[in-house]
């Protein structure tokens, strides 16, 4: 025979009132977490990772796997990730070097050096 439990010894999750209270407490904890800078940082990182996996699925063809064993699935994933990294590397290397905020200061220093060298040569 199954042992009989009195309502006082039953788990709190078995009652509707307490489960809704737990849900409200969980909602409060989550709401406080949503407003933190750590959550915003985690969401930005997650967005980058999700975009990479979406590209693997949609453009590189990893929506369905060709082979079934774990060894072959791992190889297929690594090859797809390598292809994705090569595409990103080509895109990165083909970009023009963009100027930083203080680039005009560097140009001014170089121009001043050129002038000083030219003046020294003329003065000799």
WOWO-V143840 format. One record per backbone hydrogen bond with DSSP energy under -1.0 kcal/mol. CO is the residue of the C=O (numbers start at 1). NH is the residue of the N-H. If there is no record, write none. Layout:
co	nh
CO	NH
CO	NH
This chain:
co	nh
6	9
11	14
12	15
15	19
16	20
17	21
18	22
19	23
20	24
21	25
22	26
23	27
24	28
25	29
26	30
27	31
28	32
29	33
30	34
33	36
36	40
37	41
38	42
39	43
40	44
41	45
42	46
43	47
44	48
45	49
46	50
47	51
48	52
49	53
50	54
51	55
52	56
53	57
54	58
55	59
55	60
56	62
69	73
70	74
71	75
72	76
73	77
74	78
75	79
76	80
77	81
78	82
79	83
80	84
81	85
82	86
83	87
84	88
85	89
86	90
87	91
88	92
89	93
90	94
100	103
102	106
103	107
104	108
105	109
106	110
107	111
108	112
109	113
110	114
111	115
112	116
113	117
114	118
115	119
116	120
117	121
118	122
119	123
120	124
